[in-house]
Amino acid sequence: MYRSAQARLGKRDRLAADLRDQIRSGRLAHGVQLPGEQELARRYRVSRGTVRGALAELQRQDFIATQTGVGSFVTFDGVRLDQSVGWAAALASSGIRIDTALLGIERTTEPELSERFGVDEFVAVRRLRRDPSAGPVSLEVALVPATGTLASLPERGLVDGSLTATLASAGLRAARGEQWISAEALAGDAAALLERAEGELFLKAIRVSTDGRGRLVERVVSLLDPARFRLHLAFGGR
């Protein structure tokens, strides 16, 4: 009995490893539907229970997503987003093209942030991200403190077109942060900019970053296409 259980585990792990290698190499590309359980069982000469175990492991590792009654689809695209450089820059460094349109830079106030961080005025940087082949994927507004060289940001513009580079040039680097994710129905100008119908649900992400001394670096509010983004939380040790 013990040997049988070990054998099944070994077959499951080998099947999962083979499919994982195919996904990582791009032979099974993002969005591709995997063969059904029966076909995989026939192809690898294993039981359907072994196939289910391998697929469950791949889903746990975020390589695939399984829709009941439909099948399993590859969700891994090889990109891990480094928010310290901005997700658009992280995608670009991975060979995925995302165009950024700067919609405006202006001074503004935000009483809640002022009370929390002791900053009277902020600079708002509004940007639209677009996949050239699929249209807009996100709309974001970043608030940074209107202090030091950042106070003249509306007149000077961004350093090298990058907010991350602009903050670094002002001596602000994120050391920690917190983020909230919710769903929000698009309305008015946001729907028009994102080329979507009013009322369509998008992910709303609010990220607040601070430096090593607890000073505000930026607060970014993003509306994200839920077909292109998802939240993954991990906890516990292995």
C-alpha positions in Angstrom: 0.0 0.0 0.0 2.8 2.4 0.9 4.7 1.6 -2.3 1.6 2.2 -4.3 1.0 5.6 -2.8 4.6 6.5 -3.4 4.4 5.4 -7.0 1.3 7.5 -7.6 3.0 10.5 -6.0 6.0 10.0 -8.2 3.9 9.8 -11.4 2.0 12.9 -10.4 5.2 14.8 -9.8 6.7 13.7 -13.0 3.6 14.7 -15.0 3.4 18.1 -13.2 7.1 18.7 -13.9 6.8 17.9 -17.6 3.8 20.2 -18.1 5.5 22.9 -16.0 8.6 22.7 -18.3 6.4 23.0 -21.4 4.7 26.1 -19.9 8.0 27.7 -18.9 9.5 27.1 -22.3 6.5 28.6 -24.1 5.5 25.3 -25.8 2.3 25.7 -23.9 1.7 29.4 -24.1 -0.3 31.7 -21.9 -4.1 31.2 -22.6 -3.7 27.7 -24.2 -6.1 25.1 -23.1 -4.5 21.9 -21.9 -5.7 18.5 -23.2 -8.5 16.9 -21.2 -7.9 14.5 -18.3 -8.6 11.5 -20.4 -6.2 12.6 -23.1 -3.5 13.4 -20.7 -4.0 10.0 -18.9 -3.7 8.2 -22.2 -0.7 10.2 -23.4 1.3 9.8 -20.2 -0.1 6.3 -19.4 -1.3 7.2 -15.9 -4.6 7.2 -14.2 -7.1 10.1 -14.3 -6.5 10.5 -10.5 -2.8 11.1 -11.2 -3.7 13.7 -13.8 -6.0 15.4 -11.4 -3.3 15.5 -8.8 -0.8 17.0 -11.2 -3.2 19.6 -12.5 -4.1 20.6 -8.9 -0.4 21.1 -8.1 0.1 23.3 -11.2 -3.0 25.3 -10.3 -1.6 25.8 -6.7 1.7 27.1 -8.2 -0.2 29.5 -10.5 0.8 27.8 -13.8 -2.8 27.0 -14.8 -6.4 27.8 -13.9 -9.2 25.2 -14.1 -12.8 26.0 -15.0 -15.2 23.4 -14.0 -16.9 21.8 -17.0 -14.6 23.7 -19.4 -11.0 22.6 -18.8 -7.6 23.9 -17.7 -5.8 26.9 -19.2 -2.2 28.1 -18.9 -2.1 31.3 -16.9 1.7 31.6 -16.3 3.3 34.1 -18.6 6.8 34.0 -17.2 6.6 37.5 -15.7 7.0 38.4 -12.1 6.2 42.0 -11.4 8.8 44.0 -9.5 6.8 46.9 -8.0 10.0 48.6 -6.9 10.5 49.6 -10.5 6.9 49.8 -11.5 4.9 47.0 -13.2 5.0 48.6 -16.6 8.8 48.7 -16.5 8.9 45.1 -15.2 6.8 44.0 -18.1 8.9 45.9 -20.6 12.1 44.3 -19.3 10.5 40.9 -19.9 9.8 41.8 -23.5 6.1 42.6 -23.1 5.2 45.9 -24.7 3.0 48.3 -22.7 2.6 51.9 -23.9 2.1 54.6 -21.3 0.2 57.9 -22.1 0.8 60.7 -19.6 -2.6 62.4 -19.1 -1.5 65.2 -16.9 0.6 66.4 -13.9 -1.0 68.9 -11.5 -0.9 70.0 -7.9 -3.7 68.9 -5.6 -4.7 68.3 -2.0 -5.7 65.1 -0.2 -6.7 65.8 3.4 -6.5 62.1 4.5 -2.9 61.8 3.3 -2.0 65.2 4.7 -3.3 64.2 8.2 -1.4 60.9 8.0 1.9 62.1 6.6 2.0 65.8 7.5 2.2 66.9 3.9 0.1 69.9 2.8 0.1 69.6 -0.9 0.7 66.8 -3.5 1.4 66.4 -7.1 -0.9 64.1 -9.1 0.5 62.1 -12.0 -2.2 60.6 -14.2 -1.3 57.8 -16.7 -3.1 55.4 -19.0 -1.4 52.1 -19.8 -2.2 50.4 -23.1 -1.5 47.0 -24.7 -1.0 47.9 -28.4 -2.8 44.8 -29.5 -5.6 44.8 -27.0 -6.3 48.4 -25.9 -6.2 50.1 -22.5 -5.4 47.8 -19.5 -5.1 50.3 -16.7 -5.7 53.9 -15.5 -3.8 55.2 -12.6 -3.3 58.3 -10.5 -0.1 58.6 -8.4 0.1 61.2 -5.6 3.6 62.3 -4.5 4.5 64.9 -1.9 4.9 68.4 -3.4 8.1 69.0 -1.5 11.7 69.7 -2.6 12.3 69.3 -6.3 8.9 67.5 -6.7 7.1 70.8 -6.1 8.0 71.9 -9.6 7.1 68.6 -11.2 4.1 70.1 -13.2 6.4 72.5 -14.9 9.5 70.2 -15.3 7.8 66.9 -16.1 9.1 63.4 -15.3 12.7 62.4 -15.4 13.2 60.2 -18.5 9.4 59.8 -18.6 9.5 57.7 -15.4 7.9 58.4 -12.1 10.2 55.9 -10.4 13.2 57.7 -11.8 11.7 61.1 -10.8 11.2 59.9 -7.2 14.7 58.5 -7.0 16.2 61.8 -8.2 14.4 63.5 -5.4 15.9 61.1 -2.9 12.6 59.1 -2.3 12.8 55.3 -2.5 10.1 52.9 -1.3 11.2 50.7 1.6 7.8 49.3 2.5 4.2 49.7 1.7 0.7 48.4 1.9 -2.0 47.7 -0.7 -5.7 47.3 -0.9 -7.6 45.5 -3.7 -11.4 45.9 -4.4 -13.8 45.9 -7.3 -15.2 49.1 -8.8 -17.8 49.8 -11.5 -16.3 52.1 -14.1 -18.0 55.5 -14.5 -17.8 58.6 -16.6 -14.3 59.7 -17.7 -12.6 56.5 -16.5 -14.9 54.3 -18.6 -14.3 56.5 -21.7 -10.5 56.5 -21.2 -10.4 52.8 -20.8 -12.7 52.3 -23.8 -15.2 50.3 -21.7 -18.9 50.5 -20.9 -20.0 52.4 -17.8 -20.7 50.0 -15.0 -18.1 47.4 -16.1 -16.2 46.0 -13.2 -12.5 46.7 -12.9 -10.0 45.9 -10.1 -9.2 48.9 -8.0 -5.8 48.8 -6.4 -4.6 51.4 -3.8 -0.9 51.2 -2.9 0.8 53.4 -0.4 4.6 53.3 -0.3 6.9 54.8 2.4 10.6 55.2 2.8 12.8 53.8 5.6 11.8 56.8 7.8 8.1 56.3 7.3 7.8 59.3 4.9 5.3 59.1 2.0 6.9 58.2 -1.3 3.7 57.8 -3.3 0.1 56.7 -3.2 -1.1 55.0 -6.4 -4.7 54.4 -7.2 -5.1 52.1 -10.2 -8.0 50.7 -12.2 -6.9 47.4 -13.7 -8.5 45.2 -16.3 -9.4 42.0 -14.4 -8.8 39.9 -17.5 -5.1 41.0 -17.3 -4.4 41.2 -13.6 -5.0 39.1 -10.5 -4.0 39.1 -6.9 -1.9 36.2 -5.5 -1.4 36.0 -1.7 0.9 33.4 -0.2 1.2 32.5 3.5 2.9 29.9 5.7 6.1 28.1 5.2 7.0 25.1 3.0 
